[in-house]
Amino acid sequence: MKTFWQHANGKVYAVESDTFGRIIGATGPFEIDELRDLDEYTYQCGLVGWLSRAMAQHTLHRINPILRQ
């Protein structure tokens, strides 16, 4: 599953999770007005640890933005 998550600083990350909800890849940060379709991104594991900690600290929240066409 691929979703967008926004950090408390306003930056947005595209996050890929497995069926158990574990983060397996991510990309970003992006400005909210620059987002594209989630399938257009290349997900890598470099941000996984940081994102997991930020989620545990409640500085990230899932968003459902309206994408520009």
Secondary structure, DSSP 4 states (H G I P E B T S, - for coil): -EEEEEETTS-EEEEEE-TTS-EEEEEEEE-GGG---GGGSPPBSTTHHHHHHHHHTT-EEEE-PPPP-
